[in-house]
């Protein structure tokens, strides 16, 4: 009888200890082939859109709760989707990769690192992250929706804050219909 009581005591102690152990963070690497970033840049006379690829990325979870994330984007992969080859596509892609815009020869990657995360309920989180473009790091805030093996967000970035002033009416006068909006829009779909 005494050994049975000891076994129950030991079992109860193990349950208490197991209940106090916190879940360790789980790193979920994104599938860079299935994850994508689409961009839209607007100007007075219209807009252009395209894609940029990820080099890598990881979302960090504690159980089902989002706890962190970091991503590296391949800036050399900028493509224009709304123009056809031979109809200005190559010229615009070259200009976006040049020093006037993203300067990919010197700054081939951009980095996004989550800093604060607040749950809004229903698997939606408000994330403030450090975004590094052209070697300059500034905070951005966006809502991130988490699904089964996926995540999605959309937000705007003010390019002039990263030193990309080409065609900006905020810096240059008399641009007329050549003015380009300071903000560009990003829509991000992650698969992990």
Secondary structure, DSSP 8 states (H G I E B T S, - for coil): -HHHHHHHHHHHHHHHHHHHS----EEEE--TTT-EEEEEEEETTEEEEEEEEEEEEEEEEETTEEEEEEEEEEEEEEEESSS-TTTTHHHHHHHHHSTTTT-TTT--EEEEEEEEEEEEETTEEEEEEEEEETTEEEEEEEEEEEETTEEEEEEEEEGGGGT--TTBTTT-S--GGG-EEEEEEEEEEEE-
